Amino acid sequence: MKAFEAIIPIYYLPYLINNDDTNLEDTEIEEIDTWYRKQCNYFECAHIHCTMPEWERPYFSHSNDINHLGCDVFDCVFFYTLNP
């Protein structure tokens, strides 16, 4: 299993971790899904799992890795398995 890090908006985490799209607009879901597919294609992986350290606190960033907008974010670690 391999890993990469990404800066993710806190309001996208419920969808990435639990597939909970509550309070997300359709355009935001499309944005997340597009980013997810790009990561899968780039790393040639079958599945990506999002996690973050328990001690991690959100912080403000002027950019994030999904939509490049300023917001409160987490530094997340994504584990992935390679395509067979």
N, CA, C and O of each residue as an XYZ file, in Angstrom:
336
protein
N       0.846     -1.173      0.000
C       0.000      0.000      0.000
C       0.891      1.234      0.000
O       1.892      1.284      0.714
N       0.527      2.220     -0.794
C       1.287      3.460     -0.900
C       0.426      4.616     -0.407
O      -0.765      4.448     -0.142
N       1.042      5.795     -0.286
C       0.306      6.947      0.255
C       0.755      8.240     -0.412
O       1.863      8.342     -0.938
N      -0.147      9.233     -0.374
C       0.186     10.597     -0.767
C      -0.573     11.541      0.145
O      -1.563     11.151      0.764
N      -0.117     12.775      0.232
C      -0.771     13.776      1.075
C      -1.461     14.810      0.210
O      -1.032     15.091     -0.909
N      -2.541     15.374      0.742
C      -3.263     16.427      0.040
C      -3.883     17.370      1.068
O      -4.213     16.965      2.183
N      -4.034     18.620      0.675
C      -4.690     19.630      1.512
C      -6.150     19.682      1.072
O      -6.456     20.059     -0.060
N      -7.050     19.299      1.982
C      -8.461     19.113      1.647
C      -9.337     20.045      2.485
O      -9.120     20.166      3.690
N     -10.334     20.715      1.865
C     -11.277     21.544      2.634
C     -12.032     20.695      3.650
O     -12.431     19.569      3.352
N     -12.225     21.232      4.840
C     -12.870     20.441      5.893
C     -14.296     20.043      5.518
O     -14.761     18.981      5.932
N     -14.996     20.866      4.748
C     -16.379     20.541      4.421
C     -16.479     19.462      3.339
O     -17.585     19.010      3.041
N     -15.366     19.036      2.744
C     -15.367     17.931      1.771
C     -15.069     16.586      2.427
O     -15.305     15.538      1.827
N     -14.554     16.609      3.646
C     -14.142     15.365      4.295
C     -15.271     14.366      4.540
O     -15.054     13.172      4.333
N     -16.469     14.786      4.970
C     -17.532     13.783      5.152
C     -17.825     12.996      3.876
O     -18.124     11.804      3.931
N     -17.738     13.664      2.739
C     -17.993     12.980      1.470
C     -16.840     12.043      1.114
O     -17.071     10.915      0.678
N     -15.602     12.501      1.298
C     -14.447     11.667      0.965
C     -14.289     10.468      1.890
O     -13.869      9.396      1.455
N     -14.625     10.645      3.159
C     -14.425      9.561      4.126
C     -15.646      8.646      4.226
O     -15.499      7.424      4.255
N     -16.854      9.226      4.279
C     -18.065      8.439      4.529
C     -19.091      8.473      3.401
O     -20.188      7.932      3.535
N     -18.729      9.108      2.296
C     -19.661      9.256      1.167
C     -20.944      9.986      1.579
O     -22.026      9.698      1.067
N     -20.806     10.929      2.505
C     -21.930     11.720      3.009
C     -21.949     13.058      2.273
O     -21.096     13.914      2.507
N     -22.922     13.231      1.388
C     -22.975     14.462      0.589
C     -23.924     15.513      1.159
O     -24.320     16.437      0.450
N     -24.293     15.380      2.437
C     -25.147     16.363      3.097
C     -24.493     17.743      3.026
O     -23.301     17.888      3.298
N     -25.273     18.739      2.664
C     -24.840     20.134      2.571
C     -23.868     20.422      1.435
O     -23.301     21.513      1.385
N     -23.658     19.483      0.528
C     -22.826     19.741     -0.642
C     -23.716     19.962     -1.853
O     -24.730     19.285     -2.027
N     -23.333     20.904     -2.675
C     -24.065     21.139     -3.920
C     -23.595     20.136     -4.969
O     -22.522     19.545     -4.843
N     -24.402     19.953     -5.993
C     -24.051     19.008     -7.058
C     -22.718     19.367     -7.709
O     -21.946     18.480     -8.073
N     -22.445     20.660     -7.857
C     -21.179     21.070     -8.472
C     -19.989     20.711     -7.585
O     -18.921     20.368     -8.093
N     -20.160     20.787     -6.275
C     -19.086     20.414     -5.356
C     -18.828     18.909     -5.395
O     -17.679     18.468     -5.360
N     -19.891     18.134     -5.468
C     -19.744     16.680     -5.569
C     -19.021     16.314     -6.857
O     -18.142     15.452     -6.862
N     -19.393     16.968     -7.940
C     -18.729     16.736     -9.226
C     -17.244     17.109     -9.139
O     -16.386     16.407     -9.675
N     -16.957     18.215     -8.462
C     -15.581     18.677     -8.281
C     -14.745     17.636     -7.522
O     -13.622     17.325     -7.920
N     -15.298     17.106     -6.436
C     -14.609     16.091     -5.634
C     -14.419     14.814     -6.448
O     -13.330     14.240     -6.463
N     -15.466     14.373     -7.117
C     -15.386     13.149     -7.915
C     -14.358     13.274     -9.037
O     -13.628     12.324     -9.320
N     -14.299     14.426     -9.668
C     -13.311     14.657    -10.730
C     -11.896     14.592    -10.159
O     -11.018     13.957    -10.744
N     -11.674     15.243     -9.024
C     -10.362     15.199     -8.382
C     -10.000     13.764     -8.013
O      -8.871     13.332     -8.243
N     -10.950     13.022     -7.443
C     -10.719     11.632     -7.040
C     -10.318     10.778     -8.246
O      -9.364     10.004     -8.172
N     -11.047     10.920     -9.355
C     -10.721     10.155    -10.571
C      -9.334     10.516    -11.096
O      -8.590      9.641    -11.542
N      -8.988     11.787    -11.045
C      -7.653     12.209    -11.503
C      -6.556     11.567    -10.659
O      -5.529     11.137    -11.184
N      -6.784     11.506     -9.343
C      -5.793     10.881     -8.461
C      -5.672      9.388     -8.778
O      -4.565      8.854     -8.845
N      -6.797      8.724     -8.970
C      -6.773      7.297     -9.310
C      -6.027      7.063    -10.615
O      -5.236      6.126    -10.717
N      -6.269      7.901    -11.609
C      -5.581      7.762    -12.891
C      -4.086      8.064    -12.756
O      -3.253      7.350    -13.315
N      -3.753      9.111    -12.019
C      -2.354      9.509    -11.882
C      -1.538      8.425    -11.177
O      -0.444      8.074    -11.618
N      -2.082      7.898    -10.075
C      -1.355      6.900     -9.306
C      -1.619      5.469     -9.791
O      -1.069      4.513     -9.243
N      -2.461      5.327    -10.815
C      -2.827      4.020    -11.364
C      -3.289      3.081    -10.251
O      -2.791      1.966    -10.102
N      -4.253      3.568     -9.479
C      -4.699      2.802     -8.326
C      -6.137      2.334     -8.480
O      -6.910      2.870     -9.274
N      -6.462      1.336     -7.710
C      -7.794      0.767     -7.733
C      -8.708      1.442     -6.703
O      -9.912      1.564     -6.930
N      -8.147      1.873     -5.593
C      -8.951      2.445     -4.509
C      -8.096      3.427     -3.720
O      -6.892      3.230     -3.555
N      -8.734      4.485     -3.236
C      -8.054      5.465     -2.380
C      -8.843      5.568     -1.076
O     -10.070      5.656     -1.091
N      -8.133      5.557      0.044
C      -8.748      5.696      1.362
C      -8.179      6.944      2.031
O      -6.963      7.103      2.131
N      -9.059      7.821      2.486
C      -8.656      9.084      3.119
C      -8.577      8.916      4.633
O      -9.459      8.312      5.243
N      -7.523      9.451      5.230
C      -7.388      9.460      6.681
C      -6.643     10.721      7.098
O      -6.024     11.387      6.269
N      -6.704     11.040      8.371
C      -5.951     12.184      8.882
C      -5.558     11.899     10.317
O      -6.272     11.178     11.014
N      -4.437     12.446     10.781
C      -3.995     12.216     12.159
C      -5.015     12.763     13.145
O      -5.632     13.800     12.904
N      -5.185     12.059     14.254
C      -6.152     12.488     15.268
C      -5.777     13.829     15.877
O      -6.662     14.580     16.287
N      -4.499     14.147     15.947
C      -4.042     15.386     16.562
C      -4.129     16.582     15.602
O      -3.914     17.726     16.004
N      -4.439     16.308     14.355
C      -4.494     17.367     13.340
C      -5.637     18.341     13.640
O      -6.746     17.927     13.979
N      -5.357     19.603     13.513
C      -6.360     20.660     13.670
C      -6.512     21.373     12.335
O      -5.533     21.538     11.606
N      -7.734     21.800     12.005
C      -7.896     22.543     10.749
C      -7.172     23.883     10.836
O      -6.978     24.433     11.920
N      -6.785     24.387      9.689
C      -6.130     25.687      9.615
C      -6.555     26.347      8.309
O      -7.027     25.679      7.389
N      -6.384     27.668      8.237
C      -6.750     28.379      7.019
C      -5.611     28.294      6.019
O      -4.448     28.490      6.372
N      -5.949     28.004      4.774
C      -4.978     27.982      3.690
C      -5.539     28.824      2.545
O      -6.747     28.828      2.308
N      -4.678     29.523      1.848
C      -5.118     30.332      0.717
C      -5.415     29.484     -0.510
O      -5.918     29.998     -1.510
N      -5.109     28.188     -0.445
C      -5.375     27.276     -1.556
C      -5.505     25.861     -1.017
O      -4.922     25.527      0.015
N      -6.269     25.031     -1.714
C      -6.351     23.618     -1.361
C      -6.140     22.799     -2.628
O      -6.074     23.360     -3.722
N      -6.035     21.496     -2.495
C      -5.692     20.656     -3.640
C      -6.879     20.261     -4.514
O      -6.678     19.645     -5.560
N      -8.088     20.589     -4.126
C      -9.242     20.214     -4.951
C      -9.689     21.377     -5.830
O      -9.714     21.258     -7.055
N     -10.045     22.508     -5.205
C     -10.546     23.622     -6.022
C      -9.673     24.881     -5.933
O     -10.012     25.910     -6.517
N      -8.570     24.806     -5.217
C      -7.572     25.880     -5.140
C      -8.120     27.184     -4.561
O      -7.593     28.259     -4.849
N      -9.171     27.094     -3.749
C      -9.742     28.268     -3.086
C      -9.277     28.326     -1.643
O      -8.915     27.299     -1.068
N      -9.281     29.499     -1.055
C      -8.924     29.659      0.342
C     -10.048     29.201      1.249
O     -11.209     29.543      1.022
N      -9.714     28.427      2.279
C     -10.708     27.937      3.241
C      -9.986     27.220      4.373
O      -8.763     27.080      4.345
N     -10.749     26.764      5.376
C     -10.183     25.928      6.429
C      -9.953     24.539      5.851
O     -10.818     23.987      5.171
N      -8.780     23.980      6.129
C      -8.379     22.715      5.514
C      -7.769     21.773      6.545
O      -7.438     22.173      7.661
N      -7.631     20.532      6.150
C      -6.866     19.520      6.869
C      -5.789     18.996      5.935
O      -5.985     18.934      4.721
N      -4.659     18.621      6.500
C      -3.656     17.869      5.759
C      -4.040     16.402      5.888
O      -3.962     15.833      6.977
N      -4.449     15.793      4.801
C      -4.925     14.417      4.813
C      -3.915     13.499      4.146
O      -3.165     13.902      3.257
N      -3.918     12.257      4.599
C      -3.102     11.220      3.985
C      -4.061     10.273      3.273
O      -5.054      9.826      3.848
N      -3.752      9.979      2.027
C      -4.554      9.076      1.228
C      -3.744      7.818      0.937
O      -2.662      7.889      0.356
N      -4.271      6.671      1.343
C      -3.629      5.400      1.060
C      -4.283      4.804     -0.169
O      -5.494      4.927     -0.354
N      -3.498      4.166     -1.002
C      -4.065      3.585     -2.213
C      -3.400      2.251     -2.548
O      -2.257      1.984     -2.178
N      -4.155      1.440     -3.256
C      -3.641      0.160     -3.743
C      -3.531      0.255     -5.250
O      -4.380      0.862     -5.904
N      -2.506     -0.332     -5.794
C      -2.286     -0.296     -7.226
C      -3.226     -1.224     -7.960
O      -3.661     -2.246     -7.429
N      -3.535     -0.847     -9.205
C      -4.336     -1.719    -10.061
C      -3.557     -3.018    -10.292
O      -2.336     -3.000    -10.449
N      -4.267     -4.127    -10.309
C      -3.572     -5.401    -10.558
C      -3.053     -5.499    -11.974
O      -2.447     -6.505    -12.341
